[in-house]
Amino acid sequence: MRFDFPENLYTDVRIEDSLRAYYTMQDEDVTGNGEVHVVGAMVRVFDGRMWYSAETNDIDSIQSKIDELAELAKPDKKILEHPVVRNFAVNKASVLRFGGEGCLRALGKGDREEIVRSYHAKCVDTAIQEIKMHHVYFNAGNIRKSLYTSKGTEIESDYQRCMLVVWYNVAGKGGVTYGGGKQLWGFGIDEIRGRESEVLEERARILDFARNNVPVEPGEYVCVLSPSVTSVFTHESFGHKSEADFMLNDKKLREEWTMGKLVANPKVSIVDEGDTLHHGYCPYDDEGNKKKDVWLIKDGILSGRLHDAKSAAALGEEPTGNARAQDYNCTPMVRMTNTYMAAGKDDPEEIVRGVKDGVYVYDWNYGTGQSTFTIQPQKCYRIRDGKLAEPLHVNVVTGNVFQTLFDIDAVGTDLKFFSGTCGKFGQSLPTATGGPTIRVKKLMVN
């Protein structure tokens, strides 16, 4: 597409065509079945003082929106010298990876119904009395994006992923209800077919946990975190701290996070990158900058942080390609992509064997993190003499972020990636988290 951009102003146009489809069952009832198709655009004009923006679902009206916003702005002959505008790179690229036979737009109602009913037939067993509710959920989405700017950027890209969840509510000891199940993610539907054995394995685990767990005695324990739990710790406790827009109005945070500072055990390295095909895949951000590999921590040293054009200009650093928006009618902000703790050199089984008395955190319901992080586990296990023992009922695992990074004394070789959705300031985006098994010398378990 071509637009007539006004002189002496910066202008960008983001166009999106998105399709989302879903099919859900609870027990024997179909509770959701539909699709949503939206085409829209965000037009922005910047005069060096203010941003002026307009949204439209009529692609043919984009030029008139540009002209209307230009009338509101005050032209500046030096607009290209503005620090933020200088940080908008000029890129021309077509990165389309999700067309053809594997495109999720090709799925029909019958396809999404078939996969849900297939898992329902094989993974729902009404004879198991402790299971009080079964939920099978399928969601698929595909988005095609185009970005045009007055500096000359022209980028088209696409993204898609799908998810199937089989979830169980299980009545356990003392009348407590436990939730558990399996989430299966893929870039295409073939990646989530035929994985019923994984679901049934997880069902057996939640049943065993509900029947046999014992309450943990609150206190400080050596904790071993599974790759899944390491990934959420990395994302919540350190990834968000690395989003530089949080620092713009927080002098204390900038002083605490000085580049080159030792902030973790030298075994610890954390990276954010968007080029590899994990579910935070984002080769170009929504400002048109190419995503860079950013080592947030390298061998324990604070080495980088994540930027959009504004935060990079404010802090005198380089943009990293981390400006992302939930959709066309949201403003880009600093967001993570594929964020993970790199694999170490320690054997995962040896990490557990090295614990005489501790807690293995197997999975999680949610995690939060600022100076203090909190993880609410789904399931934990006692470690006794280097072996996993009885399942433990744990409400929360907490620790000081700064201290915990130093207290990590073993990092496993078993790096794994997980798909997720990250929320920030009302916007939700697909991300990937990752990590290996790690051991922490001391965490509070309640």
C-alpha positions as CSV (number, residue, x, y, z in Angstrom):
1,M,0.0,0.0,0.0
2,R,1.1,3.6,-0.5
3,F,0.2,6.7,1.5
4,D,0.8,10.4,1.1
5,F,2.6,11.2,4.3
6,P,2.6,14.9,5.5
7,E,5.9,16.8,5.5
8,N,7.7,17.7,8.6
9,L,5.8,15.2,10.7
10,Y,6.5,11.5,11.6
11,T,3.7,9.2,10.7
12,D,3.1,5.4,11.0
13,V,0.3,3.1,10.0
14,R,-0.2,-0.3,11.5
15,I,-2.7,-2.6,9.8
16,E,-3.8,-5.9,11.2
17,D,-6.1,-8.7,9.9
18,S,-6.8,-11.2,12.7
19,L,-8.8,-14.3,13.0
20,R,-9.5,-16.2,16.3
21,A,-11.5,-19.4,16.6
22,Y,-12.5,-21.5,19.6
23,Y,-14.4,-24.6,20.7
24,T,-15.0,-25.5,24.4
25,M,-16.7,-28.3,26.3
26,Q,-17.4,-28.6,30.1
27,D,-18.3,-32.2,31.0
28,E,-20.7,-33.2,28.2
29,D,-21.8,-29.7,27.2
30,V,-20.5,-27.5,24.5
31,T,-19.9,-24.1,26.1
32,G,-18.4,-22.2,23.3
33,N,-18.0,-22.4,19.5
34,G,-17.2,-19.5,17.3
35,E,-14.8,-17.3,15.5
36,V,-14.0,-13.6,15.4
37,H,-12.5,-11.9,12.3
38,V,-11.3,-8.3,12.7
39,V,-9.5,-6.0,10.2
40,G,-8.3,-2.6,11.5
41,A,-5.6,0.0,11.5
42,M,-4.0,2.5,13.9
43,V,-2.7,5.7,12.4
44,R,-0.3,7.9,14.4
45,V,1.2,11.3,13.7
46,F,4.0,12.8,15.9
47,D,5.1,16.4,15.8
48,G,7.8,16.2,18.4
49,R,5.5,17.4,21.2
50,M,2.5,15.1,21.0
51,W,1.2,11.9,19.4
52,Y,-2.1,12.1,17.6
53,S,-3.8,8.8,16.8
54,A,-6.9,7.4,15.2
55,E,-8.3,3.9,14.7
56,T,-10.4,2.6,11.9
57,N,-11.9,-0.6,10.6
58,D,-12.2,0.9,7.1
59,I,-8.8,0.4,5.4
60,D,-9.9,2.7,2.6
61,S,-10.2,5.6,5.1
62,I,-6.5,5.4,6.2
63,Q,-5.4,8.3,4.1
64,S,-8.2,10.6,5.3
65,K,-7.2,9.7,8.9
66,I,-3.6,10.7,8.2
67,D,-4.8,14.0,6.7
68,E,-7.1,14.7,9.7
69,L,-4.4,14.1,12.2
70,A,-1.9,16.2,10.3
71,E,-4.3,19.1,10.6
72,L,-4.1,18.8,14.4
73,A,-0.3,18.6,14.5
74,K,2.3,21.4,14.3
75,P,4.9,20.6,11.6
76,D,8.6,20.6,12.6
77,K,11.3,20.8,10.0
78,K,13.6,19.0,12.4
79,I,11.3,16.1,13.3
80,L,13.8,13.6,12.0
81,E,16.3,14.8,14.5
82,H,14.0,14.2,17.5
83,P,15.6,11.5,19.7
84,V,12.6,9.2,19.6
85,V,12.2,9.5,15.8
86,R,15.9,8.9,15.3
87,N,15.4,5.6,17.0
88,F,12.8,4.4,14.5
89,A,14.9,2.3,12.0
90,V,14.1,2.1,8.4
91,N,13.4,-1.6,7.4
92,K,11.8,-3.2,4.4
93,A,10.9,-6.8,5.0
94,S,8.4,-9.5,4.3
95,V,8.4,-12.2,7.0
96,L,5.5,-14.5,6.3
97,R,5.9,-18.0,7.8
98,F,2.4,-19.2,8.5
99,G,0.6,-19.5,5.2
100,G,-0.2,-22.6,3.1
101,E,-1.6,-25.8,4.4
102,G,-0.6,-25.2,8.0
103,C,-2.4,-21.8,8.2
104,L,-4.9,-21.8,11.1
105,R,-7.2,-19.7,9.0
106,A,-8.0,-22.8,7.0
107,L,-9.6,-24.5,10.1
108,G,-13.3,-24.9,9.9
109,K,-15.9,-25.5,12.6
110,G,-15.6,-29.2,12.0
111,D,-11.8,-29.2,12.6
112,R,-12.0,-27.5,16.0
113,E,-14.9,-29.6,17.1
114,E,-13.1,-32.8,16.0
115,I,-10.0,-32.2,18.0
116,V,-11.9,-31.2,21.2
117,R,-14.2,-34.2,21.0
118,S,-11.3,-36.5,20.2
119,Y,-9.5,-35.5,23.4
120,H,-12.8,-35.5,25.3
121,A,-13.4,-39.1,24.3
122,K,-9.9,-40.3,25.3
123,C,-9.2,-38.1,28.4
124,V,-12.6,-37.8,30.1
125,D,-13.5,-40.7,32.4
126,T,-16.7,-40.1,34.4
127,A,-16.1,-43.3,36.4
128,I,-13.3,-41.5,38.4
129,Q,-15.4,-40.2,41.3
130,E,-12.9,-37.7,42.5
131,I,-13.1,-35.7,39.2
132,K,-15.9,-33.3,39.7
133,M,-15.5,-31.3,36.4
134,H,-13.8,-31.8,33.0
135,H,-13.0,-28.9,30.8
136,V,-11.6,-29.3,27.2
137,Y,-10.8,-26.1,25.4
138,F,-9.3,-25.3,22.0
139,N,-8.3,-21.9,20.8
140,A,-6.5,-20.9,17.5
141,G,-5.5,-17.5,16.1
142,N,-3.7,-16.1,13.1
143,I,-2.7,-12.5,12.6
144,R,-1.3,-10.7,9.5
145,K,0.4,-7.3,10.1
146,S,1.7,-4.5,8.0
147,L,3.6,-1.4,9.1
148,Y,4.3,1.7,7.0
149,T,6.1,4.8,8.2
150,S,7.0,8.2,6.8
151,K,10.7,7.3,7.2
152,G,10.3,4.5,4.6
153,T,9.7,1.4,6.7
154,E,7.5,-1.2,5.0
155,I,7.2,-4.5,6.9
156,E,4.7,-7.3,6.6
157,S,4.7,-10.2,9.0
158,D,2.4,-12.9,10.4
159,Y,2.0,-15.0,13.5
160,Q,-0.2,-17.8,14.7
161,R,-0.5,-20.4,17.5
162,C,-3.1,-22.7,18.9
163,M,-3.8,-24.3,22.3
164,L,-5.7,-27.2,23.6
165,V,-6.3,-27.6,27.4
166,V,-7.7,-30.5,29.2
167,W,-8.4,-29.5,32.8
168,Y,-9.8,-31.4,35.8
169,N,-11.2,-30.3,39.1
170,V,-10.5,-33.0,41.6
171,A,-11.9,-33.4,45.1
172,G,-9.1,-34.2,47.5
173,K,-8.4,-34.8,51.1
174,G,-10.4,-32.7,53.6
175,G,-12.8,-31.6,51.0
176,V,-10.2,-29.4,49.2
177,T,-10.7,-29.1,45.4
178,Y,-7.5,-29.2,43.3
179,G,-7.2,-28.1,39.7
180,G,-4.8,-29.6,37.3
181,G,-4.4,-30.7,33.7
182,K,-2.3,-30.2,30.6
183,Q,-1.9,-27.3,28.2
184,L,-0.7,-28.3,24.7
185,W,0.6,-25.5,22.4
186,G,1.6,-25.4,18.8
187,F,2.1,-23.1,15.8
188,G,-0.2,-25.5,13.9
189,I,-2.9,-28.0,14.9
190,D,-0.8,-31.0,13.9
191,E,1.5,-30.1,16.9
192,I,-1.2,-30.8,19.4
193,R,-2.8,-33.9,17.8
194,G,-2.0,-37.3,19.3
195,R,-0.7,-36.2,22.7
196,E,-3.4,-37.9,24.8
197,S,-0.7,-39.8,26.7
198,E,0.7,-36.6,28.1
199,V,-2.8,-35.5,29.3
200,L,-3.4,-38.9,30.9
201,E,0.0,-38.8,32.7
202,E,-0.9,-35.4,34.1
203,R,-4.3,-36.6,35.1
204,A,-2.7,-39.5,37.1
205,R,-0.4,-37.0,38.8
206,I,-3.1,-34.6,39.9
207,L,-5.2,-37.6,41.2
208,D,-2.2,-38.9,43.2
209,F,-1.6,-35.4,44.5
210,A,-5.2,-34.9,45.6
211,R,-5.3,-38.2,47.4
212,N,-1.9,-38.2,49.1
213,N,-0.6,-34.7,49.6
214,V,0.3,-33.6,53.1
215,P,0.6,-29.9,54.3
216,V,4.1,-28.5,54.3
217,E,5.5,-27.3,57.6
218,P,6.2,-23.6,56.9
219,G,9.8,-22.5,56.9
220,E,12.9,-22.0,54.8
221,Y,13.9,-24.8,52.5
222,V,16.4,-25.7,49.8
223,C,14.2,-25.6,46.7
224,V,14.6,-27.3,43.4
225,L,12.5,-25.6,40.6
226,S,11.4,-27.6,37.6
227,P,12.1,-26.0,34.1
228,S,8.5,-24.8,34.1
229,V,8.8,-23.0,37.4
230,T,12.3,-21.6,36.5
231,S,10.7,-20.1,33.4
232,V,8.0,-18.3,35.3
233,F,10.5,-17.1,37.9
234,T,12.7,-15.8,35.1
235,H,9.8,-14.0,33.4
236,E,8.1,-12.5,36.4
237,S,11.0,-11.8,38.7
238,F,13.6,-10.6,36.3
239,G,12.1,-10.2,32.8
240,H,9.7,-7.5,33.8
241,K,12.5,-5.7,35.7
242,S,14.4,-5.5,32.5
243,E,11.6,-3.7,30.6
244,A,13.1,-0.2,30.6
245,D,9.9,1.8,30.6
246,F,9.5,0.9,34.3
247,M,12.8,2.8,34.9
248,L,11.9,6.1,33.3
249,N,10.3,7.6,36.4
250,D,12.1,5.5,39.0
251,K,15.6,6.8,39.8
252,K,16.1,4.3,42.6
253,L,15.5,1.4,40.2
254,R,18.0,2.9,37.7
255,E,20.6,3.1,40.4
256,E,19.9,-0.5,41.5
257,W,20.3,-1.8,38.0
258,T,23.6,-0.4,36.8
259,M,25.1,-2.1,33.7
260,G,28.1,-4.2,34.6
261,K,26.9,-4.9,38.1
262,L,27.1,-8.4,39.6
263,V,23.5,-9.3,40.2
264,A,23.4,-13.1,40.3
265,N,25.5,-16.2,40.7
266,P,27.9,-16.5,37.7
267,K,26.1,-19.7,36.8
268,V,23.0,-17.6,35.8
269,S,22.5,-16.1,32.3
270,I,19.2,-14.7,31.0
271,V,18.4,-13.8,27.4
272,D,15.5,-12.2,25.5
273,E,15.3,-12.9,21.7
274,G,12.6,-12.9,19.1
275,D,14.0,-14.6,16.0
276,T,13.8,-18.3,17.0
277,L,10.5,-20.1,16.5
278,H,9.2,-20.1,20.1
279,H,5.8,-18.6,20.9
280,G,7.3,-15.1,21.7
281,Y,8.5,-15.0,18.1
282,C,8.7,-11.4,16.9
283,P,11.4,-10.7,14.3
284,Y,10.4,-7.0,14.0
285,D,8.6,-5.0,16.6
286,D,5.6,-2.7,16.2
287,E,7.8,0.4,15.7
288,G,9.6,-1.3,12.8
289,N,12.8,-2.1,14.7
290,K,14.4,-5.5,14.2
291,K,14.5,-7.6,17.4
292,K,17.9,-7.9,18.9
293,D,19.2,-10.7,21.1
294,V,19.6,-9.1,24.5
295,W,21.6,-10.8,27.2
296,L,19.9,-9.4,30.3
297,I,22.3,-11.2,32.6
298,K,25.5,-12.8,31.3
299,D,27.4,-15.0,33.7
300,G,25.9,-13.2,36.6
301,I,26.6,-9.7,35.3
302,L,23.8,-7.3,34.4
303,S,24.4,-6.8,30.7
304,G,21.3,-5.4,29.0
305,R,17.7,-4.3,29.2
306,L,14.7,-4.2,26.9
307,H,13.7,-1.0,25.0
308,D,11.3,0.7,22.7
309,A,12.3,3.9,20.9
310,K,11.2,6.2,23.8
311,S,12.9,4.4,26.7
312,A,16.1,4.0,24.6
313,A,16.2,7.7,23.9
314,A,15.5,8.6,27.6
315,L,18.2,6.4,28.9
316,G,20.8,7.0,26.1
317,E,20.8,3.4,25.0
318,E,19.9,1.5,21.8
319,P,16.4,0.2,20.9
320,T,16.2,-3.5,21.1
321,G,13.1,-4.2,19.1
322,N,10.8,-4.8,22.1
323,A,8.0,-2.4,21.3
324,R,4.9,-4.6,21.0
325,A,1.2,-3.9,21.0
326,Q,-1.7,-6.3,21.8
327,D,-3.4,-5.4,18.6
328,Y,-3.9,-2.5,16.1
329,N,-5.8,-0.3,18.6
330,C,-3.2,-0.5,21.3
331,T,-0.1,1.6,21.7
332,P,3.2,-0.3,21.5
333,M,5.1,-0.6,24.8
334,V,8.2,-2.4,26.0
335,R,7.4,-6.2,26.2
336,M,9.3,-9.4,26.4
337,T,9.5,-12.0,23.5
338,N,11.2,-15.3,24.1
339,T,12.7,-14.8,27.6
340,Y,14.6,-17.6,29.2
341,M,17.4,-18.6,31.6
342,A,20.1,-20.3,29.6
343,A,21.1,-23.9,30.2
344,G,23.9,-24.6,32.7
345,K,26.3,-27.5,33.1
346,D,24.7,-29.4,36.0
347,D,22.9,-32.7,35.6
348,P,19.2,-32.3,36.6
349,E,19.2,-35.6,38.5
350,E,22.4,-34.7,40.4
351,I,20.8,-31.4,41.3
352,V,18.0,-33.3,43.2
353,R,20.4,-35.9,44.6
354,G,22.4,-33.1,46.2
355,V,19.5,-32.1,48.5
356,K,19.2,-33.9,51.8
357,D,16.0,-32.2,52.8
358,G,14.1,-29.8,50.6
359,V,11.2,-29.1,48.3
360,Y,10.8,-29.8,44.6
361,V,8.4,-27.2,43.0
362,Y,6.9,-29.1,40.1
363,D,4.5,-26.6,38.5
364,W,2.6,-23.4,39.2
365,N,-0.7,-21.6,39.1
366,Y,0.6,-18.1,38.9
367,G,3.7,-16.0,39.6
368,T,4.4,-12.4,40.5
369,G,7.6,-10.5,41.1
370,Q,9.1,-7.2,41.9
371,S,11.6,-6.9,44.7
372,T,9.9,-10.0,46.3
373,F,8.6,-12.7,44.1
374,T,5.7,-15.1,44.8
375,I,5.0,-18.4,43.1
376,Q,1.8,-20.3,43.9
377,P,2.5,-23.9,43.0
378,Q,0.0,-26.5,41.8
379,K,2.1,-29.4,43.0
380,C,5.2,-29.8,45.1
381,Y,7.1,-32.8,46.5
382,R,9.3,-33.3,49.5
383,I,13.0,-34.1,48.7
384,R,14.4,-36.6,51.2
385,D,18.0,-37.9,50.9
386,G,18.2,-36.9,47.3
387,K,14.9,-38.5,46.2
388,L,11.4,-37.2,45.5
389,A,9.1,-38.3,48.3
390,E,5.5,-37.4,49.3
391,P,3.5,-34.7,47.5
392,L,3.2,-31.5,49.5
393,H,0.4,-29.0,49.7
394,V,2.1,-25.6,49.5
395,N,0.3,-22.3,49.3
396,V,3.1,-20.0,48.2
397,V,6.9,-20.0,47.7
398,T,8.5,-16.6,48.1
399,G,11.9,-15.0,48.1
400,N,13.8,-11.7,47.5
401,V,14.6,-11.5,43.9
402,F,18.1,-10.0,44.4
403,Q,19.1,-12.6,47.0
404,T,17.6,-15.5,45.1
405,L,19.6,-14.8,42.0
406,F,22.7,-15.2,44.1
407,D,21.3,-18.2,45.9
408,I,21.0,-20.2,42.7
409,D,23.8,-22.7,43.1
410,A,23.0,-25.2,40.4
411,V,21.7,-24.7,36.8
412,G,20.7,-27.8,34.8
413,T,21.4,-28.8,31.3
414,D,17.7,-29.4,30.5
415,L,16.5,-26.1,29.1
416,K,12.8,-26.2,28.0
417,F,10.5,-23.7,26.5
418,F,6.9,-23.0,27.4
419,S,4.2,-20.9,25.8
420,G,2.2,-18.3,27.6
421,T,0.4,-15.0,27.6
422,C,1.8,-12.0,29.4
423,G,-0.3,-9.1,30.7
424,K,0.9,-5.6,31.2
425,F,-1.0,-2.3,31.6
426,G,-4.2,-4.0,30.3
427,Q,-2.5,-5.5,27.2
428,S,-1.9,-9.3,26.7
429,L,0.6,-10.7,24.3
430,P,1.9,-14.2,23.4
431,T,5.3,-14.9,24.9
432,A,7.6,-17.8,25.4
433,T,9.4,-18.5,28.7
434,G,12.1,-21.0,29.3
435,G,14.6,-22.4,31.8
436,P,16.3,-25.5,33.1
437,T,16.1,-27.2,36.5
438,I,17.7,-25.0,39.1
439,R,18.5,-25.3,42.8
440,V,18.1,-22.4,45.2
441,K,19.8,-22.5,48.6
442,K,16.9,-21.0,50.5
443,L,13.3,-20.0,49.8
444,M,10.4,-19.4,52.2
445,V,7.7,-22.1,51.7
446,N,4.3,-21.6,53.3
